[in-house]
Amino acid sequence: QVQLVESGGGSVQAGGSLRLSCAASGYTYKTDYMGWFRQAPGKEREGVAAIASSGTTTYADSVKGRATIAKDNAKNTLYLQMNSLAPEDTAKYYCAALMGGPRELWLLVHRVTYWGQGTQVTVSS
């Protein structure tokens, strides 16, 4: 069993930055592949970024150049740094543990094995 708890969400102005955190506990050996997903009201949940224990990362086209995913293995904590935020980034952001495999599959929602409760990010114009 893995528990994931997000924090760091809030309200920011367009153009601002935010860093989300995710604390993992339990069977952390199951967290070698982790990612961030988001869901806005009325829209499908989508992958934002993912990272493997090797340090390899992948990002959705919508956030490339603006988002950075990182993991502190000593603290069992996952981070998502987002810059140049826009109203379109407004959503509830979820931390997730996911299945290993080809990098091209990391951001697929159906491959997530554990979800956090989510943290709200609201970007005002």
N, C-alpha and C positions, 0 to 999 in steps of 0.2 A: 504494500500500500504506500502511496505517495501523497503527501499533502503539499499544496502550493498556495501561497498567500501573497497577493499582489498589494502594492502600496505605491504612493507617489502621484496618483492621479489628481486632477483638479481642474480649475478654470484658468485659462491663459489667453492672452491676446494674440491675434494673428501675427506671425513673424517671430513669436516667442519660442522658448524651448522648454522641454520637460524631460525628466528622467524617471522612468518607472522601474520598480524593483519587484522581485519575486523571490521569496524565501521558500526553499524546498526542504522537506523533512520526511522521515520515514525511510523507505528503501531507496535511498538516493542512487544506488547503483543502476536504477531504472531511469535515471535522468541524464544519460549520456547524450541524448538528443533532445533539445528543448527549443521552444519558440514562443512567439507572441502572435496572437490573433485578435481581431477586433470585429465588433458588430454594431452597426448603427441601427436605430429603430426602423423597422420595415425592410431591412436589407439582410442578405445572407452573411453569415460569418465568413471572414476571409483571413488568410494568412498574411502576416506582415513581415516577419523575419524569423530565422531559425539558426541555430548554431549547434555544432557537434563538439564532443569533448576534445577533438583534435584542433579545434579553433576555426574550422571551415564554416563559413556563413553563407546564407542566401537571403535575398530580399525581394519583396514584391516590387514590381515596376513603379507602383504609385509612391513608394517611399525611398527609392534608391537615391543616394546622395544626401538624404535628409535624416536617415535613421542609422543608428549603430547598435548592434546587439553585442553583448559581452557577458561573460560568465566568470564569476569568482569561485573557483572550485573549493578553496579553503573555507569559504563562508556558505557554500551551497546556495549561492544567490545569483539570479539572472537579472540582467539589466536591459533596458531599452532606452537609449538616448534619442530623442527626436528634436530636430531643429527646424526652423522655418515653418512652423506649424500653420496650417490653414483650416478654415471652417470644415472642409471636407474630411479632416482628420478626427472630427468629433465622433466618438464612439465609446463603447465599453471595451476595454482592452483586457484580454485574458492571457495568462501565462499557461503554458502547456508542456507536458512531456510527450514525446512522440516516438513513433517507430523508427528504427534505424533503416537504412537503405540508401538508394541513390538520392543525391542532393535534389534532383528535379522533383522528387516526391515529398519533400519535407514540409511544404506549406499546404498540403492537402488536409482539410479538416477531418475527414474520416479516418485518418491515420493517427490522430491524437489518442493517447492512452489515459492521460490524466489532465483535468482542467482545474484551474484556480477559480475563485469566485468572481473575479473581474474587478477592475477599477475604472471609474468613469473619467474620461478626458473630454473637456469641452473647450473649444476654441472659438472665441468671439471675433467678429470682423471689425 
